[in-house]
Amino acid sequence: MMKIILCTLASILLLINTLSAQNLNLEIWEIQGEELFTPYLNQFVETNENIVTAVGDDYFFIQTPTYRSDNNQATSDGIIIVTNNSPSVEVGNMVSISGTVRESFKRTQMNEADGMTITIDSNNVPLPLPIILTENFPSPDNVAIPDLEKVEGMLVTFPQAITNSPTNQYGETSVKIGSTRAFREPGIVSAAPSSLPEFDGNPEVFEIKLGGLNLPSADQSWARMNIAATGVMNYAFGDYLLLATDYEITGQAPLIGVDEPSNTQATIGCVNIRGLSNLEDDYAIRRLKVEKYIVDLMQAPDIVALQEIRSLAVLEDIATLIKENNPDLIYSPYLIPNGDNGSWVINLGYLVKNTISDVQITRLGADENLSTGGRTHDRPPLLLEANINSAPPQPISILNIHLRSLGGITQTSTKLKRHEAAMSVAQMVEDRIDENLFVMGDFNAFQFSDGYVDVVNQIAGTPSLGAEYPVENIVSMPLTNHGLSLPLEEQYSYVFQNNAQILDHCLANDLQGFTFNKMQYVRGNADFLSDFENQFPPLYRTSDHDGFVVFLEMDSELTTTVNTLSKSNFSTDFPNPFSQNDLVILNLKKSQTIQVSLININGDIIYEKNLGKLPEGRNSLTLPLQIPNNTYFLKVTGEKNNQTKPLIFISK
């Protein structure tokens, strides 16, 4: 008898709770609340007469009509409804929904799997006006409740943003409102101890999925593009993600080579070629892309310092391919292997043109050990000492480095290795402080402290913002970090976790016998999706790092070790951007036969003409172009050599 009474009481309590839940009729903004999580977690609620704003494959969004909004900027008027199958609603439906409120990885939602009821009240209802995102909303400040949380599930719009990174494998692209890009900043990712610099993670950056709501996927896989969009703000996998309902992308794909050097300029290039190996399936394609990158985009530097190359045989293959395609370009390869016979071998190496003589290569620090045991340098720095063939010849030293990666940056073993390797390189610098010394390569470190170890300032002997492992005083005459001479928007060589950053640096001391002119990054790798890496054409995405070229002004023309021919017997000049009525100027040092070709970004020749024999001196020509706005390459071929320059075409 007692058991029956207990069951009856339980049934009564269940009935009371059910009746109470049925009376819990809430607006969406009440369900969302002002905090990160709903105040009605796991409670059964009703929310009536809300508007369907977007429909996906197995979800849809609803939003409070504008006239019923609480107009509280701290609460959202939208919420996602997750369905078992394709939703039975359409955009513009007004619906009433009963169901249980859930949180899924910080996203407030209601699930059809919980026994939800959906009623369509009416059709063709005008949608609420979208919230306008600005450069101050979302805020660039790290706050407890991110601004985008306040519009989770709502329609939003912005007239101008810039893509901050290339589209990832999931079709998502990071963006920042406005026309300026977000960059990695100093410090430990929030939260950092009070004594150390802190990086806020750039909360103003969010992601957009252009094909997420049954729109066609955009042909957009690169950064530095302008974008305007409208959509619904979602939250997934730890990031705010705008599911676009409408968008427009403008701008040029950032495939940009460096300037052509003059006859009195020596150039030094540097690039990480992401483990190029003659054992990989796409070796022929990747080797060809590296050759084009060095010749067409880097303008064939006198010295190229390379990181992540498997073997001397690979360097020899590149040098051979360069000569086959450009008979006047003769490079000698140099590499001292690390001795690792594994399948993933990444060595340091050099390609040296015959404008450089007396080359000596030395591997440094190979026998150094950490204070806790084990090798200090898994990829020991490779020192090149040589003479530049000017009059008189000028000595130069280049220390090519590839330091421990940032992977596992919070681990004690990683921090110690990065710190002690940086001190080791700093001592190498100090030992050569009176030479014409360049330190360049993939530092796997920012130009400022990451809060744990300040690698670059340790090596350069320059002030630090502070780090868990403080900078030691080793370098007596501080080096100049030439990357800092670039405009702020150009201070990057790598894109990671949606943020542009410098990992590939060029440090130098005070030079004697020549002067530093400028440094330029080649654009065409870091801003592009990795899927292009094993494709040719296009020319972009040879690696994941953007390489750079340093220009040195000499007192005389450079000569080869074989003859006294200058680098080029003609020069090509034209405005960039270029339009239909602009002129291409050819300055010929002697009369010769000239051919011009225009090549699109995919490597196809779209215009070609033999101009015949032109006279010595200044010659001008027009290009009869009826082509879309985009980046192209103008190739001018003479009797002894050729030149290829990027050309950005804009119709007027």
C-alpha positions as CSV (number, residue, x, y, z in Angstrom):
1,M,0.0,0.0,0.0
2,M,2.8,2.4,0.9
3,K,4.4,1.8,-2.6
4,I,1.2,2.8,-4.3
5,I,1.0,6.0,-2.3
6,L,4.6,6.9,-3.2
7,C,4.0,6.3,-6.9
8,T,0.9,8.5,-6.7
9,L,2.9,11.3,-5.1
10,A,5.6,11.1,-7.8
11,S,3.0,11.2,-10.5
12,I,1.5,14.3,-9.0
13,L,4.9,16.0,-8.7
14,L,5.6,15.2,-12.4
15,L,2.2,16.6,-13.4
16,I,2.9,19.8,-11.5
17,N,6.3,20.2,-13.1
18,T,4.8,19.5,-16.6
19,L,2.0,22.0,-16.1
20,S,4.6,24.6,-14.8
21,A,6.8,24.0,-17.8
22,Q,3.9,24.4,-20.2
23,N,3.3,27.8,-18.8
24,L,7.0,28.9,-19.2
25,N,6.5,31.0,-22.3
26,L,9.6,33.0,-23.1
27,E,11.0,35.4,-25.6
28,I,14.3,34.4,-27.3
29,W,16.2,37.2,-25.5
30,E,15.0,35.8,-22.2
31,I,16.2,32.3,-23.2
32,Q,19.6,33.7,-24.2
33,G,20.1,35.9,-21.2
34,E,23.0,38.3,-20.6
35,E,25.7,35.7,-19.7
36,L,27.6,33.1,-21.8
37,F,25.1,30.4,-20.9
38,T,21.3,30.4,-20.9
39,P,19.6,30.8,-17.5
40,Y,17.1,28.1,-18.6
41,L,19.5,25.3,-19.2
42,N,17.7,21.9,-19.6
43,Q,14.3,23.5,-19.0
44,F,11.2,23.0,-21.2
45,V,10.0,26.3,-22.6
46,E,7.8,27.8,-25.3
47,T,8.7,30.6,-27.6
48,N,6.0,31.8,-29.9
49,E,5.7,33.7,-33.1
50,N,9.3,34.2,-34.1
51,I,10.7,34.6,-37.6
52,V,12.8,32.0,-39.5
53,T,15.8,33.9,-40.7
54,A,17.9,31.2,-42.3
55,V,17.7,27.4,-43.0
56,G,20.5,24.9,-43.2
57,D,20.8,21.2,-43.9
58,D,19.7,20.1,-40.4
59,Y,19.1,23.3,-38.5
60,F,17.4,26.7,-38.8
61,F,17.5,30.0,-37.0
62,I,14.6,32.0,-35.5
63,Q,14.6,35.6,-34.3
64,T,12.3,37.8,-32.3
65,P,10.3,40.3,-34.4
66,T,11.8,43.8,-34.1
67,Y,8.8,45.2,-32.4
68,R,9.1,42.6,-29.6
69,S,12.8,43.0,-29.0
70,D,14.0,44.1,-25.5
71,N,16.5,46.4,-27.4
72,N,19.1,45.3,-24.9
73,Q,22.5,45.1,-26.5
74,A,23.6,42.5,-23.9
75,T,21.0,39.9,-25.0
76,S,20.5,38.1,-28.3
77,D,17.2,38.0,-30.2
78,G,18.2,34.8,-32.1
79,I,18.6,31.1,-31.5
80,I,19.5,28.0,-33.5
81,I,17.0,25.1,-33.8
82,V,18.7,21.8,-34.5
83,T,16.6,19.3,-36.4
84,N,16.8,15.6,-37.0
85,N,16.5,15.9,-40.8
86,S,16.0,18.7,-43.3
87,P,13.9,21.4,-41.7
88,S,10.3,21.7,-42.7
89,V,10.3,25.5,-42.5
90,E,11.3,28.2,-44.8
91,V,12.8,31.7,-44.5
92,G,10.1,34.1,-43.7
93,N,7.9,31.6,-41.8
94,M,6.6,32.8,-38.4
95,V,6.8,29.8,-36.0
96,S,6.1,28.8,-32.5
97,I,8.3,26.2,-30.8
98,S,8.1,24.1,-27.6
99,G,11.2,22.3,-26.5
100,T,14.1,21.9,-24.1
101,V,16.9,24.5,-23.9
102,R,20.4,23.1,-24.3
103,E,24.0,24.3,-24.4
104,S,26.3,22.7,-27.0
105,F,29.9,23.8,-26.6
106,K,28.8,27.3,-25.5
107,R,26.0,27.7,-28.1
108,T,22.5,28.0,-26.8
109,Q,20.1,25.9,-28.9
110,M,16.9,23.8,-28.9
111,N,17.0,20.2,-30.3
112,E,14.2,18.4,-32.2
113,A,15.6,15.2,-30.7
114,D,14.3,16.3,-27.3
115,G,10.6,16.0,-28.4
116,M,10.2,19.5,-29.8
117,T,7.0,20.7,-31.4
118,I,7.2,23.2,-34.3
119,T,4.1,25.1,-35.5
120,I,4.1,27.4,-38.6
121,D,1.9,30.4,-37.7
122,S,2.2,32.4,-41.0
123,N,4.3,32.9,-44.1
124,N,6.2,35.6,-45.9
125,V,6.9,37.6,-42.8
126,P,9.5,40.5,-43.3
127,L,12.8,39.6,-41.7
128,P,14.2,41.7,-38.8
129,L,16.8,44.3,-39.8
130,P,20.3,42.9,-39.4
131,I,22.7,44.3,-36.7
132,I,25.5,46.3,-38.3
133,L,29.0,45.1,-37.3
134,T,31.6,47.9,-37.1
135,E,35.4,48.3,-36.3
136,N,34.4,48.7,-32.7
137,F,31.7,46.0,-32.6
138,P,33.0,43.3,-32.2
139,S,35.4,45.0,-29.8
140,P,39.1,44.4,-30.2
141,D,39.4,44.3,-26.4
142,N,39.3,41.0,-24.5
143,V,36.1,41.1,-22.4
144,A,34.3,38.5,-20.3
145,I,31.3,38.4,-22.6
146,P,32.4,38.7,-26.2
147,D,30.4,41.2,-28.3
148,L,29.5,38.4,-30.8
149,E,27.9,36.4,-28.0
150,K,25.3,39.2,-27.8
151,V,24.3,38.6,-31.4
152,E,24.5,34.8,-31.4
153,G,21.8,33.4,-33.7
154,M,20.9,36.9,-35.1
155,L,21.0,38.4,-38.5
156,V,24.1,40.7,-38.9
157,T,25.7,42.6,-41.7
158,F,28.9,44.5,-42.5
159,P,29.7,46.7,-45.6
160,Q,33.5,46.3,-45.4
161,A,35.8,43.7,-44.0
162,I,39.1,42.1,-45.0
163,T,39.8,38.4,-45.1
164,N,42.4,37.8,-42.5
165,S,43.5,34.3,-43.6
166,P,42.9,32.0,-46.5
167,T,39.9,29.8,-46.6
168,N,40.4,26.6,-44.6
169,Q,39.6,23.0,-45.6
170,Y,36.1,23.5,-44.1
171,G,35.3,26.4,-46.3
172,E,35.7,29.0,-43.5
173,T,37.6,32.3,-43.8
174,S,38.5,34.6,-41.0
175,V,37.6,38.2,-41.4
176,K,38.1,41.5,-39.6
177,I,35.7,44.4,-40.0
178,G,37.3,47.4,-41.7
179,S,40.1,47.6,-44.2
180,T,43.1,46.7,-42.0
181,R,44.2,43.2,-41.1
182,A,44.7,41.8,-37.6
183,F,48.1,40.5,-36.6
184,R,49.7,38.4,-33.9
185,E,50.6,40.6,-31.0
186,P,53.2,40.2,-28.2
187,G,52.7,37.9,-25.2
188,I,51.1,34.8,-23.9
189,V,47.6,34.0,-25.2
190,S,45.2,35.3,-22.5
191,A,45.4,34.9,-19.6
192,A,49.1,35.5,-18.8
193,P,50.8,36.0,-15.4
194,S,50.8,39.7,-14.4
195,S,54.5,40.1,-14.9
196,L,54.5,38.9,-18.5
197,P,53.0,40.4,-21.7
198,E,49.6,39.1,-22.8
199,F,48.1,38.5,-26.2
200,D,44.3,39.0,-26.3
201,G,43.8,36.6,-29.2
202,N,42.3,39.3,-31.4
203,P,38.6,38.9,-30.4
204,E,37.6,41.2,-33.3
205,V,38.4,38.4,-35.8
206,F,35.7,35.9,-36.6
207,E,35.0,33.4,-39.3
208,I,32.6,33.4,-42.2
209,K,31.3,30.4,-44.2
210,L,30.2,31.6,-47.6
211,G,28.5,28.4,-48.7
212,G,27.0,27.4,-45.4
213,L,23.3,28.2,-46.0
214,N,22.8,26.5,-49.4
215,L,24.6,29.3,-51.2
216,P,27.1,28.2,-53.9
217,S,30.7,28.0,-52.4
218,A,32.7,31.1,-53.3
219,D,35.9,30.8,-55.4
220,Q,37.8,32.5,-52.6
221,S,40.8,30.9,-51.0
222,W,43.1,33.7,-50.1
223,A,43.6,36.5,-47.6
224,R,43.8,40.3,-48.1
225,M,40.5,40.4,-50.0
226,N,37.6,42.9,-49.4
227,I,34.3,41.4,-48.4
228,A,30.8,42.6,-47.6
229,A,28.3,40.2,-46.2
230,T,25.0,39.5,-44.5
231,G,24.2,36.4,-42.5
232,V,23.4,34.7,-39.2
233,M,26.0,34.6,-36.5
234,N,26.6,31.0,-35.3
235,Y,29.0,29.6,-32.8
236,A,30.9,26.3,-33.6
237,F,34.1,24.6,-32.6
238,G,35.2,27.4,-30.3
239,D,34.7,30.2,-32.9
240,Y,32.0,32.6,-33.9
241,L,31.1,31.7,-37.5
242,L,28.9,33.9,-39.7
243,L,26.8,31.8,-42.0
244,A,26.4,34.0,-45.0
245,T,23.1,34.6,-46.7
246,D,24.6,37.2,-49.1
247,Y,28.1,38.4,-49.9
248,E,30.4,40.2,-52.3
249,I,34.1,39.8,-52.6
250,T,36.4,42.3,-54.4
251,G,40.1,42.9,-54.7
252,Q,43.1,41.1,-56.2
253,A,44.6,37.8,-55.2
254,P,47.8,38.7,-53.4
255,L,50.4,37.2,-55.7
256,I,53.1,39.8,-55.7
257,G,56.8,39.5,-56.6
258,V,59.7,41.7,-55.5
259,D,61.2,44.5,-57.6
260,E,63.7,43.8,-60.2
261,P,67.2,44.6,-58.9
262,S,69.4,47.1,-60.7
263,N,72.9,46.2,-62.0
264,T,74.5,47.7,-58.9
265,Q,72.3,45.8,-56.4
266,A,73.1,42.5,-54.9
267,T,70.2,40.5,-53.6
268,I,69.8,37.8,-51.0
269,G,66.7,35.7,-50.9
270,C,65.3,33.5,-48.1
271,V,62.4,31.0,-48.2
272,N,61.2,27.9,-46.3
273,I,60.0,25.5,-49.0
274,R,58.1,23.2,-46.6
275,G,60.0,19.9,-46.7
276,L,60.5,19.6,-50.5
277,S,61.6,16.0,-51.1
278,N,62.3,14.0,-54.1
279,L,60.4,11.1,-52.5
280,E,57.0,12.8,-52.6
281,D,54.4,12.0,-55.2
282,D,54.1,15.6,-56.5
283,Y,57.9,16.3,-56.5
284,A,58.0,17.3,-60.2
285,I,55.2,19.9,-59.7
286,R,56.5,21.3,-56.4
287,R,60.1,21.5,-57.8
288,L,58.7,23.5,-60.8
289,K,56.8,25.8,-58.5
290,V,59.9,26.4,-56.5
291,E,61.9,27.2,-59.6
292,K,59.2,29.7,-60.8
293,Y,59.1,31.2,-57.3
294,I,62.8,31.8,-57.2
295,V,63.1,33.2,-60.8
296,D,59.8,34.9,-61.5
297,L,58.8,36.2,-58.0
298,M,62.1,36.5,-56.2
299,Q,63.8,37.9,-59.3
300,A,66.6,35.3,-59.1
301,P,68.6,36.6,-56.1
302,D,72.4,36.2,-56.1
303,I,72.1,34.1,-53.0
304,V,69.1,32.1,-51.8
305,A,69.0,30.7,-48.3
306,L,66.5,27.8,-48.1
307,Q,65.0,25.9,-45.2
308,E,63.2,22.6,-45.1
309,I,64.9,20.9,-48.1
310,R,65.5,17.1,-48.0
311,S,68.9,16.8,-49.6
312,L,71.6,18.1,-51.8
313,A,70.1,16.2,-54.7
314,V,66.9,18.2,-54.4
315,L,68.9,21.5,-54.5
316,E,70.8,20.2,-57.6
317,D,67.5,19.4,-59.3
318,I,66.3,22.9,-58.7
319,A,69.5,24.5,-59.9
320,T,69.4,22.3,-63.1
321,L,65.7,23.2,-63.7
322,I,66.5,26.9,-63.3
323,K,69.3,26.7,-65.9
324,E,67.1,24.6,-68.3
325,N,64.4,27.3,-68.3
326,N,66.8,30.3,-68.0
327,P,70.2,29.5,-69.6
328,D,71.9,32.6,-68.2
329,L,71.1,31.8,-64.6
330,I,73.7,29.5,-63.1
331,Y,73.3,28.5,-59.5
332,S,75.6,26.2,-57.4
333,P,73.9,24.2,-54.6
334,Y,75.3,23.9,-51.1
335,L,73.9,21.7,-48.3
336,I,75.4,19.8,-45.3
337,P,73.0,17.1,-44.2
338,N,71.9,16.8,-40.6
339,G,72.4,13.0,-40.8
340,D,68.8,12.1,-40.2
341,N,67.7,9.3,-42.5
342,G,64.0,9.5,-41.8
343,S,61.3,10.1,-44.3
344,W,60.8,13.7,-43.2
345,V,64.2,15.3,-43.5
346,I,64.5,19.0,-43.4
347,N,67.9,20.5,-44.0
348,L,69.2,24.0,-44.6
349,G,70.8,24.9,-47.9
350,Y,71.9,27.6,-50.3
351,L,71.7,28.3,-54.0
352,V,74.5,30.7,-55.0
353,K,74.7,32.4,-58.4
354,N,77.9,33.0,-60.3
355,T,77.9,36.7,-59.2
356,I,79.3,35.3,-55.9
357,S,82.7,33.8,-55.4
358,D,85.0,32.2,-52.8
359,V,82.0,30.4,-51.2
360,Q,82.6,28.5,-47.9
361,I,79.9,26.6,-46.1
362,T,80.2,25.7,-42.4
363,R,77.7,24.0,-40.1
364,L,77.7,25.5,-36.6
365,G,76.5,24.2,-33.3
366,A,76.0,20.6,-34.4
367,D,77.8,19.3,-31.2
368,E,76.1,21.6,-28.7
369,N,73.9,20.0,-26.1
370,L,71.2,21.4,-23.9
371,S,71.7,21.9,-20.2
372,T,69.3,19.0,-19.7
373,G,70.8,16.8,-22.3
374,G,70.0,16.2,-26.0
375,R,70.9,18.3,-29.0
376,T,70.5,22.1,-28.9
377,H,70.0,22.3,-32.6
378,D,68.1,19.7,-34.5
379,R,68.8,21.7,-37.6
380,P,72.3,23.3,-37.0
381,P,72.7,26.8,-38.4
382,L,74.5,26.9,-41.8
383,L,77.1,29.7,-42.3
384,L,77.9,30.9,-45.8
385,E,81.0,33.1,-46.2
386,A,81.7,34.5,-49.7
387,N,82.6,37.6,-51.7
388,I,80.1,39.6,-53.8
389,N,81.7,40.2,-57.2
390,S,81.6,44.0,-57.2
391,A,84.6,46.3,-57.7
392,P,86.2,45.8,-55.3
393,P,84.7,42.5,-54.1
394,Q,82.9,42.7,-50.8
395,P,82.8,40.0,-48.2
396,I,79.5,38.8,-46.8
397,S,78.5,36.2,-44.1
398,I,75.0,34.7,-43.9
399,L,73.8,32.6,-41.0
400,N,70.9,30.5,-42.2
401,I,68.8,29.2,-39.3
402,H,65.7,27.1,-38.7
403,L,64.9,27.0,-35.0
404,R,62.6,24.8,-32.9
405,S,58.9,25.2,-33.8
406,L,56.3,26.8,-31.6
407,G,54.5,23.5,-31.2
408,G,54.1,22.7,-27.6
409,I,55.1,26.2,-26.7
410,T,53.9,25.9,-23.1
411,Q,55.9,22.8,-22.3
412,T,59.1,23.3,-20.2
413,S,61.2,21.2,-22.6
414,T,60.1,23.3,-25.6
415,K,60.7,26.6,-23.8
416,L,64.2,25.5,-22.6
417,K,65.2,24.3,-26.1
418,R,64.0,27.5,-27.8
419,H,65.8,29.7,-25.2
420,E,69.1,27.8,-25.2
421,A,69.1,27.6,-29.0
422,A,68.5,31.4,-29.2
423,M,71.4,32.0,-26.8
424,S,73.6,29.7,-28.9
425,V,72.8,31.6,-32.1
426,A,73.4,34.9,-30.2
427,Q,76.9,33.7,-29.4
428,M,77.5,32.8,-33.1
429,V,76.5,36.4,-33.9
430,E,78.8,37.9,-31.3
431,D,81.7,35.8,-32.6
432,R,81.2,37.5,-36.0
433,I,80.1,40.9,-35.0
434,D,82.8,42.6,-37.0
435,E,81.8,40.9,-40.3
436,N,79.1,41.9,-42.9
437,L,76.7,39.5,-41.2
438,F,73.1,38.6,-42.0
439,V,71.1,36.2,-39.8
440,M,68.1,35.0,-41.7
441,G,65.7,32.1,-42.0
442,D,62.7,30.5,-40.2
443,F,63.1,31.6,-36.6
444,N,59.8,30.0,-35.6
445,A,59.4,33.1,-33.4
446,F,57.8,36.5,-33.7
447,Q,59.6,39.8,-33.9
448,F,58.6,40.3,-30.2
449,S,58.3,38.2,-27.1
450,D,55.8,35.4,-27.1
451,G,55.9,35.7,-23.3
452,Y,57.7,32.4,-22.7
453,V,60.9,33.0,-24.8
454,D,62.0,36.1,-26.8
455,V,64.0,34.4,-29.5
456,V,64.5,37.2,-32.0
457,N,65.5,39.9,-29.5
458,Q,67.8,37.4,-27.8
459,I,69.6,36.8,-31.1
460,A,69.5,40.5,-32.1
461,G,70.7,41.8,-28.7
462,T,67.7,44.2,-28.6
463,P,65.3,45.1,-25.8
464,S,62.6,42.7,-24.8
465,L,59.1,43.3,-23.5
466,G,59.8,40.4,-21.0
467,A,59.6,36.7,-21.1
468,E,59.5,33.7,-18.7
469,Y,63.0,33.0,-19.8
470,P,64.7,36.5,-19.8
471,V,66.9,37.7,-22.6
472,E,70.6,37.3,-21.7
473,N,73.1,40.0,-22.6
474,I,75.3,38.3,-25.3
475,V,75.4,40.4,-28.4
476,S,77.5,43.5,-27.8
477,M,76.4,45.5,-30.9
478,P,72.7,45.1,-31.5
479,L,71.6,43.9,-35.0
480,T,68.9,45.6,-37.0
481,N,65.7,43.7,-37.6
482,H,64.9,44.8,-41.2
483,G,61.4,43.3,-41.2
484,L,60.5,46.2,-38.9
485,S,61.4,48.7,-41.7
486,L,58.4,47.5,-43.7
487,P,54.9,49.0,-43.5
488,L,52.9,47.5,-40.7
489,E,50.5,45.7,-43.1
490,E,53.5,44.0,-44.7
491,Q,55.0,42.6,-41.5
492,Y,54.1,39.0,-41.9
493,S,55.4,35.8,-43.5
494,Y,53.0,33.2,-42.1
495,V,49.4,32.8,-41.2
496,F,48.5,30.7,-38.2
497,Q,45.2,30.4,-36.3
498,N,43.7,33.2,-38.4
499,N,46.5,35.7,-37.5
500,A,49.3,37.0,-39.8
501,Q,52.7,37.0,-38.2
502,I,56.4,37.2,-39.0
503,L,58.3,33.9,-38.5
504,D,60.9,34.5,-41.3
505,H,63.3,37.3,-40.3
506,C,66.3,39.2,-41.5
507,L,68.8,40.6,-39.0
508,A,72.0,42.4,-39.9
509,N,74.8,44.4,-38.3
510,D,76.3,47.6,-39.6
511,L,77.5,46.9,-43.1
512,Q,80.8,47.9,-44.6
513,G,81.5,48.4,-48.4
514,F,77.8,48.5,-49.4
515,T,74.5,49.7,-48.0
516,F,71.2,48.1,-47.2
517,N,68.6,49.3,-49.6
518,K,65.3,47.5,-48.8
519,M,63.6,44.3,-47.9
520,Q,60.5,42.9,-49.6
521,Y,58.4,39.8,-48.9
522,V,57.2,37.8,-51.9
523,R,53.4,37.4,-51.6
524,G,51.9,34.1,-52.9
525,N,52.2,31.5,-50.2
526,A,51.0,32.3,-46.7
527,D,47.8,34.0,-47.9
528,F,46.7,31.0,-50.0
529,L,45.0,27.7,-49.1
530,S,47.3,24.7,-48.9
531,D,45.2,22.7,-51.4
532,F,47.0,24.6,-54.2
533,E,50.5,23.4,-53.1
534,N,50.5,20.4,-55.4
535,Q,48.9,22.1,-58.4
536,F,50.6,23.8,-61.3
537,P,49.2,26.0,-62.6
538,P,48.6,28.2,-60.5
539,L,51.8,29.8,-59.5
540,Y,50.8,30.6,-56.0
541,R,51.2,28.5,-52.8
542,T,54.7,27.0,-53.3
543,S,55.0,26.6,-49.5
544,D,53.3,27.8,-46.3
545,H,55.9,30.6,-45.7
546,D,56.3,33.8,-47.7
547,G,60.0,34.2,-48.6
548,F,61.8,37.6,-48.8
549,V,64.5,39.3,-50.7
550,V,67.1,41.8,-49.3
551,F,68.5,44.5,-51.7
552,L,72.1,45.7,-51.1
553,E,73.4,48.7,-53.0
554,M,77.0,48.2,-54.3
555,D,79.5,50.8,-55.5
556,S,79.8,49.1,-58.9
557,E,78.0,46.6,-61.2
558,L,78.0,43.0,-60.3
559,T,79.8,40.6,-62.6
560,T,79.7,36.8,-63.0
561,T,82.7,34.6,-62.2
562,V,82.8,33.6,-65.9
563,N,82.4,36.9,-67.8
564,T,81.6,40.6,-67.3
565,L,78.1,40.6,-68.6
566,S,75.7,42.6,-66.3
567,K,72.6,41.0,-65.0
568,S,70.3,42.1,-67.8
569,N,70.7,43.9,-71.1
570,F,67.3,45.5,-70.9
571,S,64.9,46.8,-68.3
572,T,61.1,46.8,-68.2
573,D,58.9,49.5,-66.6
574,F,55.2,50.1,-66.4
575,P,52.6,51.5,-63.9
576,N,51.2,49.0,-61.4
577,P,48.1,48.8,-61.3
578,F,48.0,48.8,-65.1
579,S,45.1,49.8,-67.5
580,Q,44.3,49.6,-71.2
581,N,45.9,52.9,-72.1
582,D,49.1,52.6,-70.1
583,L,52.5,52.1,-71.7
584,V,55.2,49.5,-71.2
585,I,58.7,51.0,-71.4
586,L,61.6,48.9,-72.6
587,N,65.1,50.3,-72.1
588,L,67.5,48.3,-74.3
589,K,71.2,48.5,-73.7
590,K,71.6,47.2,-77.3
591,S,69.4,46.6,-80.3
592,Q,67.8,43.2,-80.1
593,T,64.8,41.0,-80.9
594,I,62.1,41.3,-78.2
595,Q,59.0,39.1,-77.6
596,V,56.3,39.9,-75.0
597,S,53.9,37.5,-73.3
598,L,51.1,38.0,-70.8
599,I,50.4,35.1,-68.5
600,N,47.4,34.7,-66.2
601,I,47.5,33.6,-62.6
602,N,47.0,30.0,-63.7
603,G,50.1,30.1,-65.9
604,D,48.2,30.3,-69.3
605,I,49.6,32.6,-72.0
606,I,46.7,34.9,-73.0
607,Y,48.7,37.3,-75.2
608,E,51.9,36.9,-77.1
609,K,53.7,39.0,-79.7
610,N,57.1,39.1,-81.4
611,L,58.1,42.8,-81.6
612,G,61.0,42.1,-84.0
613,K,64.3,43.9,-83.6
614,L,64.0,47.0,-81.5
615,P,66.6,49.8,-81.4
616,E,68.9,50.5,-78.5
617,G,67.4,52.9,-75.9
618,R,63.9,53.7,-74.9
619,N,61.0,51.8,-76.6
620,S,57.3,52.0,-75.7
621,L,54.5,49.6,-76.5
622,T,50.8,49.2,-75.6
623,L,49.0,46.0,-74.8
624,P,45.7,45.5,-76.5
625,L,44.0,44.0,-73.5
626,Q,40.4,43.0,-73.1
627,I,40.7,41.0,-69.9
628,P,39.2,40.8,-66.4
629,N,40.7,42.7,-63.5
630,N,43.2,40.4,-61.9
631,T,46.9,39.8,-61.4
632,Y,48.9,38.7,-64.4
633,F,52.6,38.3,-65.4
634,L,54.3,40.2,-68.2
635,K,57.2,38.3,-69.6
636,V,59.7,40.1,-71.8
637,T,62.2,37.8,-73.7
638,G,65.3,39.2,-75.3
639,E,68.2,37.6,-77.1
640,K,70.2,36.9,-73.9
641,N,67.7,36.8,-71.0
642,N,64.1,37.3,-70.0
643,Q,62.3,39.1,-67.3
644,T,58.9,38.3,-65.7
645,K,57.0,40.9,-63.6
646,P,53.6,40.8,-61.9
647,L,51.1,43.1,-63.5
648,I,47.9,44.1,-61.7
649,F,45.3,45.0,-64.4
650,I,42.4,47.3,-63.5
651,S,40.1,48.6,-66.2
652,K,39.2,52.3,-66.2
